[in-house]
């Protein structure tokens, strides 16, 4: 009898287990969104002479994918950023050996550009070393070790040799500019000191001209550039700053030889306050003009101290 009762219990338990297993449904797998990783990408700063880090989010969680993403940001930066790599540079390959990223660029990486040849290796190394699993970078050019500006192989650039921002947002550096505006009698230029931020992607030359367009902040100072004028481009080569204005710079000018002189030298004297600029070449819609209206305008113009009020 006991044996029969035990057998019945076993049969009942088996049925329960079978029924439970058949009715159970699998819980749906949670959809996990791919986590993003913060890193710092090093672009050329607004002053054009050093590097500044910009925080970015990396969508690819694979290590090689993270490296490729950061390098692509250096090659083709977002709007407002200036790449530290020479134009036309392409990525051939990227591999990881232990904790060293080995990056092979195309031959354009070594194009003749003294500033970028100096900044590019540091920008690549600083950017990739913001990743926790990378502590050194080796740069190749078409499979051969990259050569530094001293004519020697770069070797492995180690994290310990670099000052690295690990992806924290950076504040635009501030600098003090000396800007020149007209005095109240429209006879002389008067200086005005102004502390400004040089945002990433801007140059100090562009900031100077834009500040002149905004006009003075001190009483008794007056702006010299027509409000309708726009800066189309600005570039410095061999200590000559080329400033390209829209046609309104001339067409909307109030006129008079004295007014022209104040306008021209407010720009020239402001820009030549920088130690890197000796002369300014004006362009209108990308072209040289023989004359502003009264004064010669087709050659680079040097600083004139005599127009500054003492």
Kinemage of the C-alpha trace (Angstrom):
@kinemage 1
@onewidth
@group {chain A} dominant
@subgroup {mainchain}
@vectorlist {calphas} color= white
{ca unk a 1} P 0.000 0.000 0.000
{ca unk a 2} L 2.782 2.340 0.969
{ca unk a 3} L 4.512 1.460 -2.268
{ca unk a 4} L 1.375 2.407 -4.265
{ca unk a 5} L 1.008 5.748 -2.498
{ca unk a 6} L 4.677 6.569 -3.145
{ca unk a 7} L 4.289 5.710 -6.809
{ca unk a 8} L 1.247 7.976 -7.099
{ca unk a 9} L 3.225 10.903 -5.515
{ca unk a 10} L 6.054 10.406 -7.965
{ca unk a 11} L 3.643 10.370 -10.916
{ca unk a 12} L 1.893 13.533 -9.693
{ca unk a 13} L 5.221 15.364 -9.209
{ca unk a 14} L 6.340 14.362 -12.697
{ca unk a 15} L 3.134 15.705 -14.209
{ca unk a 16} L 3.520 19.032 -12.380
{ca unk a 17} L 7.089 19.444 -13.627
{ca unk a 18} L 6.137 18.637 -17.213
{ca unk a 19} L 3.163 20.990 -17.201
{ca unk a 20} L 5.194 23.790 -15.625
{ca unk a 21} L 7.939 23.379 -18.207
{ca unk a 22} L 5.491 23.440 -21.109
{ca unk a 23} L 3.627 26.521 -19.934
{ca unk a 24} L 6.708 28.542 -19.058
{ca unk a 25} L 7.584 31.272 -21.619
{ca unk a 26} L 11.042 32.701 -22.041
{ca unk a 27} L 11.407 36.266 -20.740
{ca unk a 28} L 12.378 38.635 -23.585
{ca unk a 29} L 16.029 39.657 -23.544
{ca unk a 30} L 16.524 43.257 -22.475
{ca unk a 31} L 17.717 45.491 -25.310
{ca unk a 32} L 20.885 47.098 -24.053
{ca unk a 33} L 21.890 50.260 -25.781
{ca unk a 34} L 25.558 50.493 -26.656
{ca unk a 35} L 27.282 52.602 -24.058
{ca unk a 36} L 29.348 55.507 -25.268
{ca unk a 37} L 32.879 56.299 -24.195
{ca unk a 38} L 34.179 59.821 -23.613
{ca unk a 39} L 37.513 60.838 -25.095
{ca unk a 40} L 39.420 63.999 -25.968
{ca unk a 41} L 40.266 64.849 -29.577
{ca unk a 42} L 43.117 67.333 -30.030
{ca unk a 43} L 42.581 69.999 -32.691
{ca unk a 44} L 44.585 73.109 -33.538
{ca unk a 45} L 43.650 75.878 -31.117
{ca unk a 46} L 42.208 79.242 -32.040
{ca unk a 47} L 45.637 80.867 -31.830
{ca unk a 48} L 46.831 78.393 -34.462
{ca unk a 49} L 50.025 77.600 -32.583
{ca unk a 50} L 49.093 74.780 -30.199
{ca unk a 51} L 46.530 72.047 -29.466
{ca unk a 52} L 43.303 72.078 -27.529
{ca unk a 53} L 41.178 69.065 -26.528
{ca unk a 54} L 37.515 68.760 -27.382
{ca unk a 55} L 35.331 66.189 -25.637
{ca unk a 56} L 33.717 63.614 -27.914
{ca unk a 57} L 31.598 60.490 -27.481
{ca unk a 58} L 32.754 57.265 -29.170
{ca unk a 59} L 29.848 55.059 -30.316
{ca unk a 60} L 31.918 51.950 -31.154
{ca unk a 61} L 32.764 49.730 -28.163
{ca unk a 62} L 35.438 47.631 -29.920
{ca unk a 63} L 38.970 48.800 -29.198
{ca unk a 64} L 40.017 49.022 -32.831
{ca unk a 65} L 36.755 50.783 -33.656
{ca unk a 66} L 37.425 53.391 -30.965
{ca unk a 67} L 40.873 54.113 -32.405
{ca unk a 68} L 39.549 54.407 -35.953
{ca unk a 69} L 36.750 56.715 -34.845
{ca unk a 70} L 39.159 59.125 -33.115
{ca unk a 71} L 41.555 59.145 -36.071
{ca unk a 72} L 38.670 59.883 -38.445
{ca unk a 73} L 37.742 62.855 -36.238
{ca unk a 74} L 41.305 64.148 -36.609
{ca unk a 75} L 41.300 63.679 -40.402
{ca unk a 76} L 37.813 65.123 -40.987
{ca unk a 77} L 36.959 67.349 -38.011
{ca unk a 78} L 33.458 68.679 -37.385
{ca unk a 79} L 32.563 72.212 -38.401
{ca unk a 80} L 34.500 74.866 -36.527
{ca unk a 81} L 37.472 72.613 -35.749
{ca unk a 82} L 40.870 72.673 -37.458
{ca unk a 83} L 42.608 69.391 -38.199
{ca unk a 84} L 46.229 69.096 -37.033
{ca unk a 85} L 46.928 66.739 -39.956
{ca unk a 86} L 48.083 67.847 -43.403
{ca unk a 87} L 45.382 68.058 -46.069
{ca unk a 88} L 44.729 64.810 -47.903
{ca unk a 89} L 45.992 62.558 -45.100
{ca unk a 90} L 44.293 59.151 -45.086
{ca unk a 91} L 44.333 56.261 -42.634
{ca unk a 92} L 45.911 53.115 -44.101
{ca unk a 93} L 45.508 50.934 -41.018
{ca unk a 94} L 45.517 50.863 -37.243
{ca unk a 95} L 46.573 47.958 -35.035
{ca unk a 96} L 47.209 47.417 -31.335
{ca unk a 97} L 50.381 45.829 -29.968
{ca unk a 98} L 50.094 45.378 -26.219
{ca unk a 99} L 49.275 48.933 -25.073
{ca unk a 100} L 50.651 50.706 -28.178
{ca unk a 101} L 48.470 51.924 -31.048
{ca unk a 102} L 50.297 51.528 -34.369
{ca unk a 103} L 48.808 53.973 -36.870
{ca unk a 104} L 49.764 53.896 -40.548
{ca unk a 105} L 48.943 57.073 -42.476
{ca unk a 106} L 49.217 57.869 -46.174
{ca unk a 107} L 52.172 59.871 -47.509
{ca unk a 108} L 50.236 63.153 -47.162
{ca unk a 109} L 50.854 62.982 -43.412
{ca unk a 110} L 54.413 64.150 -44.141
{ca unk a 111} L 53.478 66.979 -46.521
{ca unk a 112} L 55.545 70.124 -46.056
{ca unk a 113} L 53.739 72.156 -43.421
{ca unk a 114} L 56.093 73.171 -40.642
{ca unk a 115} L 53.368 73.843 -38.079
{ca unk a 116} L 51.352 70.704 -38.761
{ca unk a 117} L 54.453 68.523 -38.976
{ca unk a 118} L 55.197 69.663 -35.438
{ca unk a 119} L 51.655 69.392 -34.069
{ca unk a 120} L 50.356 66.302 -35.905
{ca unk a 121} L 52.332 63.567 -34.071
{ca unk a 122} L 51.483 65.101 -30.686
{ca unk a 123} L 47.811 65.481 -31.663
{ca unk a 124} L 47.554 61.823 -32.731
{ca unk a 125} L 49.357 60.563 -29.622
{ca unk a 126} L 47.430 62.771 -27.194
{ca unk a 127} L 44.101 61.857 -28.759
{ca unk a 128} L 44.635 58.092 -28.764
{ca unk a 129} L 46.182 58.071 -25.288
{ca unk a 130} L 42.931 59.440 -23.871
{ca unk a 131} L 41.718 55.846 -24.206
{ca unk a 132} L 42.463 53.830 -21.076
{ca unk a 133} L 43.916 50.852 -22.946
{ca unk a 134} L 46.470 52.920 -24.905
{ca unk a 135} L 49.638 54.302 -23.280
{ca unk a 136} L 51.765 54.785 -26.383
{ca unk a 137} L 51.463 55.527 -30.101
{ca unk a 138} L 53.697 54.615 -33.027
{ca unk a 139} L 53.127 56.488 -36.284
{ca unk a 140} L 53.963 55.010 -39.676
{ca unk a 141} L 53.767 56.614 -43.111
{ca unk a 142} L 53.010 54.074 -45.837
{ca unk a 143} L 54.417 51.342 -43.630
{ca unk a 144} L 57.624 53.131 -42.649
{ca unk a 145} L 58.335 54.834 -39.366
{ca unk a 146} L 57.405 58.528 -39.429
{ca unk a 147} L 60.257 61.036 -39.303
{ca unk a 148} L 60.169 64.008 -36.954
{ca unk a 149} L 61.108 67.589 -37.753
{ca unk a 150} L 64.609 66.842 -36.442
{ca unk a 151} L 65.109 64.247 -39.182
{ca unk a 152} L 65.001 61.309 -36.757
{ca unk a 153} L 62.357 58.544 -36.441
{ca unk a 154} L 59.592 59.467 -34.011
{ca unk a 155} L 59.633 56.080 -32.291
{ca unk a 156} L 56.906 55.250 -29.781
{ca unk a 157} L 55.364 58.346 -28.234
{ca unk a 158} L 54.495 57.433 -24.655
{ca unk a 159} L 51.673 58.785 -22.515
{ca unk a 160} L 54.190 59.789 -19.839
{ca unk a 161} L 55.727 62.257 -22.317
{ca unk a 162} L 52.423 64.028 -22.923
{ca unk a 163} L 50.085 66.329 -21.034
{ca unk a 164} L 46.695 64.841 -21.813
{ca unk a 165} L 43.158 66.004 -21.246
{ca unk a 166} L 41.190 62.769 -20.863
{ca unk a 167} L 38.047 64.139 -22.445
{ca unk a 168} L 37.041 66.837 -19.966
{ca unk a 169} L 35.571 69.913 -21.674
{ca unk a 170} L 38.096 72.684 -22.121
{ca unk a 171} L 37.526 76.377 -21.723
{ca unk a 172} L 38.567 78.583 -24.606
{ca unk a 173} L 41.792 80.413 -23.768
{ca unk a 174} L 41.609 84.140 -23.096
{ca unk a 175} L 43.971 86.720 -24.478
{ca unk a 176} L 44.298 90.487 -24.280
{ca unk a 177} L 44.027 92.350 -27.567
{ca unk a 178} L 44.983 95.918 -28.349
{ca unk a 179} L 42.391 97.340 -30.744
{ca unk a 180} L 42.484 100.727 -32.431
{ca unk a 181} L 39.430 102.911 -32.966
{ca unk a 182} L 38.899 106.490 -34.076
{ca unk a 183} L 39.081 109.322 -31.584
{ca unk a 184} L 36.137 111.714 -31.195
{ca unk a 185} L 37.586 114.174 -33.716
{ca unk a 186} L 38.269 111.477 -36.373
{ca unk a 187} L 41.907 112.561 -36.516
{ca unk a 188} L 43.797 109.816 -34.668
{ca unk a 189} L 43.510 106.238 -33.562
{ca unk a 190} L 43.147 105.453 -29.874
{ca unk a 191} L 43.959 102.038 -28.320
{ca unk a 192} L 41.482 99.959 -26.386
{ca unk a 193} L 42.485 96.816 -24.488
{ca unk a 194} L 40.017 93.954 -24.545
{ca unk a 195} L 40.071 90.477 -22.976
{ca unk a 196} L 38.529 87.930 -25.354
{ca unk a 197} L 38.174 84.170 -25.684
{ca unk a 198} L 39.733 82.492 -28.708
{ca unk a 199} L 37.332 79.660 -29.465
{ca unk a 200} L 38.579 76.450 -31.026
{ca unk a 201} L 38.570 76.823 -34.803
{ca unk a 202} L 39.050 80.606 -34.644
{ca unk a 203} L 42.287 82.466 -35.208
{ca unk a 204} L 43.375 85.473 -33.224
{ca unk a 205} L 43.485 87.501 -36.473
{ca unk a 206} L 39.827 86.740 -37.157
{ca unk a 207} L 38.870 87.628 -33.597
{ca unk a 208} L 40.689 90.976 -33.868
{ca unk a 209} L 38.826 92.004 -37.027
{ca unk a 210} L 35.485 90.799 -35.645
{ca unk a 211} L 36.055 92.817 -32.461
{ca unk a 212} L 36.801 95.887 -34.588
{ca unk a 213} L 33.527 95.287 -36.436
{ca unk a 214} L 31.667 95.197 -33.105
{ca unk a 215} L 33.026 98.621 -32.279
{ca unk a 216} L 34.502 100.212 -29.146
{ca unk a 217} L 33.273 99.790 -25.581
{ca unk a 218} L 34.931 102.892 -24.134
{ca unk a 219} L 33.541 106.422 -24.323
{ca unk a 220} L 35.138 108.764 -26.845
{ca unk a 221} L 36.092 105.880 -29.153
{ca unk a 222} L 34.354 105.319 -32.499
{ca unk a 223} L 34.292 102.397 -34.927
{ca unk a 224} L 35.969 102.769 -38.313
{ca unk a 225} L 34.578 99.843 -40.329
{ca unk a 226} L 31.142 100.017 -41.998
{ca unk a 227} L 28.558 97.935 -40.135
{ca unk a 228} L 27.526 96.208 -43.392
{ca unk a 229} L 31.037 94.912 -44.118
{ca unk a 230} L 31.715 91.205 -43.639
{ca unk a 231} L 34.970 89.301 -43.269
{ca unk a 232} L 35.010 86.618 -45.963
{ca unk a 233} L 38.369 85.115 -45.017
{ca unk a 234} L 41.551 85.925 -43.174
{ca unk a 235} L 44.904 84.171 -43.425
{ca unk a 236} L 48.498 84.912 -42.486
{ca unk a 237} L 51.407 83.797 -44.702
{ca unk a 238} L 55.041 84.772 -44.230
{ca unk a 239} L 54.111 87.513 -41.727
{ca unk a 240} L 51.579 89.067 -44.136
{ca unk a 241} L 47.933 88.929 -43.073
{ca unk a 242} L 45.475 88.706 -45.990
{ca unk a 243} L 42.108 90.151 -44.977
{ca unk a 244} L 39.303 89.534 -47.454
{ca unk a 245} L 36.259 91.804 -47.015
{ca unk a 246} L 32.904 91.901 -48.759
{ca unk a 247} L 32.315 94.773 -51.199
{ca unk a 248} L 30.424 96.740 -48.509
{ca unk a 249} L 33.771 97.500 -46.876
{ca unk a 250} L 34.298 100.030 -49.690
{ca unk a 251} L 30.784 100.664 -50.989
{ca unk a 252} L 29.312 101.551 -47.576
{ca unk a 253} L 32.275 103.559 -46.325
{ca unk a 254} L 31.427 107.097 -45.213
{ca unk a 255} L 34.147 108.458 -47.473
{ca unk a 256} L 36.933 110.993 -47.296
{ca unk a 257} L 40.661 110.387 -47.376
{ca unk a 258} L 40.976 110.916 -43.601
{ca unk a 259} L 38.215 108.388 -42.937
{ca unk a 260} L 39.821 105.842 -45.271
{ca unk a 261} L 43.137 106.241 -43.508
{ca unk a 262} L 41.576 105.682 -40.079
{ca unk a 263} L 39.733 102.594 -41.317
{ca unk a 264} L 42.782 101.013 -42.932
{ca unk a 265} L 45.166 101.694 -40.069
{ca unk a 266} L 42.721 100.707 -37.341
{ca unk a 267} L 42.924 97.226 -38.895
{ca unk a 268} L 46.625 97.267 -39.768
{ca unk a 269} L 47.759 98.613 -36.404
{ca unk a 270} L 45.489 96.205 -34.486
{ca unk a 271} L 46.768 93.163 -36.395
{ca unk a 272} L 50.425 94.191 -36.231
{ca unk a 273} L 50.164 94.286 -32.443
{ca unk a 274} L 50.676 90.546 -32.888
{ca unk a 275} L 54.342 89.688 -33.135
{ca unk a 276} L 53.660 87.390 -36.079
{ca unk a 277} L 52.313 90.027 -38.498
{ca unk a 278} L 54.346 92.755 -40.209
{ca unk a 279} L 51.955 93.849 -42.966
{ca unk a 280} L 48.328 93.542 -44.045
{ca unk a 281} L 47.115 92.906 -47.581
{ca unk a 282} L 43.497 93.913 -48.158
{ca unk a 283} L 41.269 92.030 -50.594
{ca unk a 284} L 37.728 92.867 -51.675
{ca unk a 285} L 35.639 89.842 -52.679
{ca unk a 286} L 38.906 87.937 -53.078
{ca unk a 287} L 40.528 90.474 -55.419
{ca unk a 288} L 43.132 93.201 -54.982
{ca unk a 289} L 41.999 96.748 -55.706
{ca unk a 290} L 44.321 99.432 -57.003
{ca unk a 291} L 42.798 102.054 -54.719
{ca unk a 292} L 40.397 102.186 -51.784
{ca unk a 293} L 39.005 105.412 -53.168
{ca unk a 294} L 41.756 107.880 -52.429
{ca unk a 295} L 44.635 105.796 -51.054
{ca unk a 296} L 46.694 103.011 -52.654
{ca unk a 297} L 45.274 99.632 -51.762
{ca unk a 298} L 46.982 97.001 -53.931
{ca unk a 299} L 50.130 96.333 -51.862
{ca unk a 300} L 50.634 95.119 -48.287
{ca unk a 301} L 50.389 97.977 -45.793
{ca unk a 302} L 52.769 98.350 -42.851
{ca unk a 303} L 52.059 99.712 -39.385
{ca unk a 304} L 51.835 103.480 -38.955
{ca unk a 305} L 52.598 104.723 -35.436
{ca unk a 306} L 52.175 108.373 -36.351
{ca unk a 307} L 48.393 107.992 -36.534
{ca unk a 308} L 48.160 106.766 -32.937
{ca unk a 309} L 47.180 109.470 -30.445
{ca unk a 310} L 49.908 110.024 -27.882
